[in-house]
């Protein structure tokens, strides 16, 4: 595969049935082949091909790839191979022009698809007396320096032995002895899973958690009192790759994503780390290529945090907004940066009130509505919904009863 770049016009890629979307191609004289790791001399001969089949032509340093499945055209400059096919750093590739629908609606293949076969969600496969020992893969801080506290994204390798569905939780048993029950382990702490059943590596072997580090500050001195810090959250946020972790579960059915109607509307309301299950939903809906689930409805996320530095997974959600503008809406309530209509702090219930007419119409049409976050979020939200219902001439208590009866109302607070 040496001898310079291939020079051709409208030469069909010899795909042998087609390459997966997002495949890397070595472009060289005489042939185009799928991704083998290139040697040093060939690293600058790699182009990023978007599409499953295509036509390639050279225009200076630009390689034009036209998808065979439609007439959209994507221009990319040659990039540099820097890592394996699963984690190519896209910022090394300059995108000149592309159709958003062509370039970004390509979804990631997942495996094993046998995870789609179960008719019921897995429940309590591992219990506190016999937990599963998993391994920490990575710990990454999600927030900026101005966030009031640290939140971490933690990837755990369970080897495919603790399967789960989107919307479920894992139990975590931190190491050490329960101070209230000497000689016994700590109590289980529940954390909503922030990934799909295939995990962030799309292979069904990992699960991700979104964890806010619980730190206690003495109200008089203002200094941290480590003896009162959250045991489990600090254990998780301080973990290193390779560390062992005891997990139980999975548990929970109330927050499962209903998939019987792929054209349904899902309204998701989160504060802080309560966004965890919704990240799983949205990756399944917009990122993964699941043959048995093709979403055509509306997903609408409301996320309430303190400020811009506190936003969680904002890059992911913003990319869905650009890619799927007809199927995704994303509204943020930043309490320390935005004001509501009365000049006060902007909380998530204020955003709900702002769009209340639309939300009520969607609920009347069968939309599902989900709430996840701290318990303190619900009174303000309930008050807002009740006030809006009364303004519309509706009885909120009766409406709420009907929503619960129809299984449209999903709440998980902690």
C-alpha positions in Angstrom: 0.0 0.0 0.0 2.7 2.4 -0.9 3.5 4.5 -3.9 1.5 7.7 -3.4 -2.2 8.7 -3.3 -4.6 7.1 -5.6 -5.6 9.5 -8.4 -9.0 8.8 -9.9 -12.3 10.4 -10.6 -15.6 8.7 -9.7 -13.9 5.4 -9.0 -16.2 3.2 -7.0 -14.8 1.9 -3.7 -14.5 -1.9 -3.9 -16.5 -2.6 -0.7 -17.2 -6.3 -0.9 -20.6 -5.6 0.5 -20.0 -2.3 2.1 -18.0 -1.0 5.0 -19.5 0.1 8.3 -20.2 3.8 8.7 -17.2 5.7 10.1 -14.7 3.2 8.8 -11.1 4.4 8.0 -9.7 3.8 4.6 -6.1 3.8 3.5 -5.9 5.7 0.2 -3.0 4.5 -2.0 -2.2 3.6 -5.5 -4.3 0.8 -7.0 -6.6 0.0 -4.1 -8.7 1.1 -1.2 -8.7 -1.3 1.8 -10.4 -1.2 5.2 -8.6 -0.3 8.3 -5.4 -2.2 9.1 -3.0 -0.3 11.4 -0.8 1.8 9.1 2.9 2.0 9.4 4.7 5.3 10.0 5.0 6.1 6.3 1.4 5.5 5.6 -0.2 7.5 8.5 -0.6 10.6 6.4 -2.4 8.7 3.7 -5.6 8.1 5.6 -8.9 9.6 4.9 -12.0 9.4 6.9 -14.9 8.0 4.9 -18.4 8.8 6.0 -20.9 6.3 4.6 -21.2 2.6 3.9 -20.4 2.7 0.2 -19.2 5.5 -1.9 -17.3 7.1 -4.7 -14.0 8.7 -4.3 -12.2 11.4 -6.3 -9.1 13.4 -5.5 -9.2 17.2 -5.6 -5.8 18.5 -4.4 -5.6 17.5 -0.8 -9.3 16.9 -0.5 -11.0 13.5 -1.1 -14.6 13.6 -2.0 -16.8 10.8 -0.8 -20.3 10.6 -2.1 -22.6 8.2 -0.3 -24.2 5.5 -2.5 -27.4 5.5 -0.5 -28.3 9.1 -1.5 -26.9 12.1 -3.3 -25.3 13.9 -0.3 -21.7 14.8 -0.6 -19.1 14.9 2.1 -15.7 16.6 1.7 -12.9 15.7 4.1 -9.3 16.5 4.2 -6.8 13.8 4.9 -6.3 13.1 8.5 -3.7 11.3 10.6 -4.2 7.9 12.1 -3.7 8.3 15.9 -5.4 5.4 17.6 -7.7 2.4 17.0 -10.8 2.6 14.9 -13.1 3.0 17.9 -11.5 6.1 19.3 -10.4 8.2 16.4 -9.8 11.8 17.4 -12.1 13.7 15.0 -10.5 17.0 15.6 -7.6 15.9 13.5 -9.9 15.7 10.5 -11.1 19.0 9.0 -14.6 18.7 7.7 -15.0 21.1 4.8 -18.7 20.6 3.9 -21.3 18.0 4.5 -25.0 17.3 4.6 -25.8 17.0 8.3 -28.4 14.3 7.6 -25.8 12.2 5.7 -22.8 12.7 7.9 -24.1 12.6 11.4 -27.1 10.3 11.3 -24.9 7.4 10.8 -25.2 5.3 14.0 -22.8 3.1 15.9 -23.0 -0.6 15.5 -23.6 -2.4 18.8 -23.1 -5.9 20.1 -24.1 -8.5 21.2 -27.6 -8.0 19.7 -28.7 -10.9 21.9 -29.2 -8.2 24.6 -32.4 -7.3 22.6 -33.9 -10.8 23.0 -35.0 -10.6 26.7 -38.7 -9.9 27.1 -38.3 -8.7 30.7 -35.6 -6.5 32.2 -32.9 -8.3 34.3 -33.5 -7.7 38.0 -31.3 -8.3 41.1 -28.9 -10.7 39.5 -26.5 -9.9 42.3 -27.5 -9.2 45.8 -25.8 -7.4 48.7 -24.6 -10.7 50.3 -23.1 -11.9 47.1 -22.2 -8.9 45.0 -20.4 -9.0 41.6 -16.8 -7.8 41.6 -16.3 -5.5 38.6 -13.4 -3.3 37.5 -13.1 0.4 37.1 -12.2 1.4 33.5 -12.0 5.1 33.8 -13.0 8.1 36.0 -13.4 11.5 34.3 -14.5 14.8 35.8 -17.5 16.2 33.9 -17.6 19.8 35.1 -15.6 23.0 34.8 -13.8 25.0 37.4 -16.8 27.2 38.3 -19.1 24.3 39.0 -20.1 24.2 42.7 -18.8 20.7 43.3 -17.3 17.9 41.3 -19.3 15.4 39.2 -17.6 12.3 37.6 -18.3 10.0 34.8 -17.3 6.5 35.9 -17.0 3.5 33.5 -17.2 0.1 35.1 -16.3 -3.2 33.3 -18.8 -6.0 34.3 -17.6 -8.3 31.6 -21.2 -8.8 30.3 -22.1 -10.5 33.5 -24.4 -7.9 35.0 -26.7 -6.9 32.1 -29.2 -4.1 32.5 -31.7 -2.0 30.6 -31.7 1.8 30.1 -33.3 3.4 33.2 -32.1 0.8 35.7 -29.7 1.3 38.6 -26.7 -0.5 40.0 -26.0 -0.8 43.7 -22.5 0.0 44.9 -21.0 -1.3 48.1 -18.0 0.9 49.1 -15.1 -0.8 50.7 -14.6 -0.8 54.5 -16.8 -1.4 57.5 -20.2 0.0 58.3 -19.6 2.4 61.3 -23.1 1.8 62.5 -22.8 -2.0 62.2 -19.2 -3.0 63.2 -18.0 -6.0 61.4 -20.5 -5.6 58.5 -20.0 -4.0 55.1 -21.4 -0.6 54.2 -25.0 -0.4 53.0 -25.7 -0.5 49.3 -25.9 2.9 47.5 -28.0 3.1 44.4 -26.9 4.9 41.3 -28.8 5.4 38.1 -26.9 3.9 35.1 -25.8 6.6 32.6 -25.3 4.3 29.6 -27.2 2.0 27.4 -27.2 -1.7 27.8 -24.2 -1.8 25.4 -22.1 0.6 27.5 -19.9 3.4 26.3 -17.8 0.9 24.4 -20.9 -0.5 22.6 -19.9 -4.1 23.4 -22.3 -4.9 26.3 -19.4 -5.2 28.8 -19.5 -1.9 30.6 -21.8 0.4 32.5 -21.3 4.1 33.3 -22.3 6.1 36.4 -22.7 9.8 36.9 -21.6 10.6 40.4 -21.6 13.9 42.3 -18.9 13.9 45.0 -20.5 14.5 48.3 -18.4 16.9 50.4 -19.3 18.3 53.8 -18.3 21.8 54.9 -18.6 22.9 58.5 -21.2 25.7 58.5 -19.2 27.7 61.1 -15.6 27.3 59.8 -16.4 26.8 56.2 -13.8 24.1 56.1 -14.2 20.6 54.7 -14.8 17.9 57.3 -13.6 14.7 55.6 -15.1 12.5 58.3 -18.6 13.5 57.1 -18.0 13.3 53.4 -20.0 10.8 51.4 -18.3 7.4 51.6 -19.4 5.9 48.3 -19.3 9.0 46.1 -15.8 9.8 47.2 -14.7 6.2 46.8 -16.0 6.2 43.2 -14.6 9.6 42.2 -11.2 8.7 43.7 -11.1 5.3 42.0 -8.4 4.5 39.5 -8.5 2.3 36.4 -8.1 -1.3 37.5 -9.6 -0.8 41.0 -12.2 -3.4 42.0 -15.7 -2.5 42.9 -18.6 -4.5 44.3 -21.9 -4.0 42.5 -25.4 -5.4 43.0 -28.5 -5.3 40.9 -29.6 -4.2 38.4 -32.8 -2.8 39.9 -35.7 -0.7 39.0 -38.6 -0.8 36.5 -40.3 2.6 36.8 -37.8 4.4 34.6 -37.5 1.9 31.8 -37.8 3.5 28.4 -41.0 2.2 26.7 -40.2 1.0 23.2 -43.6 -0.4 22.2 -44.2 2.8 20.2 -41.0 4.1 18.4 -42.9 7.3 17.5 -43.7 8.2 21.1 -42.8 11.5 22.8 -40.5 11.4 25.8 -40.3 14.5 28.0 -37.3 14.1 30.4 -36.8 16.5 33.3 -33.6 16.3 35.3 -31.6 18.1 37.9 -27.9 17.5 38.2 -26.9 13.8 38.1 -30.5 13.0 37.6 -29.6 13.3 33.9 -28.0 9.8 34.1 -30.8 7.6 32.8 -31.7 10.2 30.1 -28.2 10.0 28.8 -28.8 6.2 28.4 -32.1 6.9 26.6 -30.7 9.4 24.2 -27.7 7.3 23.3 -30.0 4.4 22.5 -32.3 6.7 20.5 -29.8 8.8 18.6 -26.4 7.2 18.7 -26.8 3.4 18.5 -27.8 1.3 15.5 -30.3 -1.1 17.1 -32.1 -3.1 14.3 -35.2 -3.6 16.5 -35.6 0.0 17.6 -35.9 2.8 15.1 -36.9 6.0 16.9 -39.2 8.4 15.0 -40.8 10.4 17.8 -39.7 13.3 19.9 -37.3 13.3 22.9 -37.3 16.6 24.9 -34.8 17.1 27.7 -35.0 19.7 30.4 -31.8 19.9 32.5 -31.4 22.1 35.5 -27.9 22.9 37.0 -26.2 25.8 38.7 -24.2 27.2 35.8 -22.7 26.5 32.4 -19.7 24.8 34.0 -22.1 22.4 35.7 -23.7 21.1 32.5 -23.4 17.3 32.2 -22.9 15.6 28.8 -23.7 18.9 27.1 -21.6 18.1 24.0 -23.5 14.9 23.4 -26.9 16.5 23.8 -25.9 19.5 21.7 -24.8 17.2 18.9 -28.2 15.4 18.9 -29.8 18.8 18.6 -27.9 19.6 15.5 -28.2 16.2 14.0 -31.8 15.4 14.8 -33.6 18.8 15.0 -37.0 17.2 14.3 -36.7 14.6 17.0 -34.8 16.3 19.8 -35.3 19.4 21.9 -32.9 20.5 24.7 -33.6 23.2 27.2 -31.3 24.2 30.1 -32.1 26.0 33.3 -29.0 27.6 34.8 -30.0 28.9 38.2 -27.0 31.1 38.7 -26.9 32.5 35.2 -30.4 32.8 34.0 -33.5 34.6 35.3 -37.1 33.5 35.1 -39.9 35.7 34.0 -40.3 37.2 37.5 -36.6 38.1 37.7 -35.7 35.3 40.1 -33.4 32.3 39.6 -34.2 30.0 36.7 -35.1 26.6 37.9 -36.2 23.6 35.8 -39.9 24.2 36.9 -39.6 27.7 35.3 -38.7 26.1 32.0 -41.6 23.7 32.3 -43.9 26.7 32.9 -42.4 28.5 29.9 -43.4 25.6 27.6 -46.4 24.4 29.6 -49.0 24.7 26.8 -46.9 22.4 24.6 -46.1 20.0 27.4 -49.8 19.6 28.4 -50.8 19.0 24.8 -48.1 16.4 24.4 -49.3 14.7 27.6 -52.8 14.7 26.3 -51.5 13.0 23.2 -49.9 10.2 25.2 -46.4 11.5 25.9 -44.3 10.0 28.6 -42.8 12.3 31.2 -39.9 11.4 33.4 -38.4 13.1 36.5 -35.0 12.3 38.0 -32.8 14.1 40.5 -32.9 15.2 44.1 -36.2 14.9 46.0 -36.3 18.6 46.4 -37.1 19.1 42.7 -40.6 17.6 42.9 -42.5 20.1 45.1 -41.7 23.0 42.9 -42.5 21.1 39.7 -45.7 19.8 41.1 -46.8 23.3 42.2 -46.0 24.6 38.7 -47.9 21.8 37.0 -50.9 22.3 39.3 -51.0 26.1 38.7 -50.8 25.6 35.0 -53.5 23.0 35.0 -55.8 25.4 37.0 -55.1 28.1 34.5 -56.2 25.7 31.7 -59.4 24.9 33.6 -58.2 21.4 34.5 -58.1 19.5 37.8 -54.4 18.6 38.3 -55.0 15.8 40.8 -57.4 14.1 38.4 -55.0 14.6 35.5 -52.1 13.2 37.5 -54.1 10.1 38.5 -54.9 9.5 34.8 -51.2 9.9 33.8 -50.2 7.4 36.4 -52.9 5.0 35.3 -51.8 5.3 31.7 -48.2 4.7 32.8 -47.1 8.0 31.3 -45.7 9.3 34.7 -42.2 8.2 35.7 -40.4 9.5 38.8 -37.1 8.5 40.4 -35.8 10.9 43.0 -33.3 10.4 45.8 
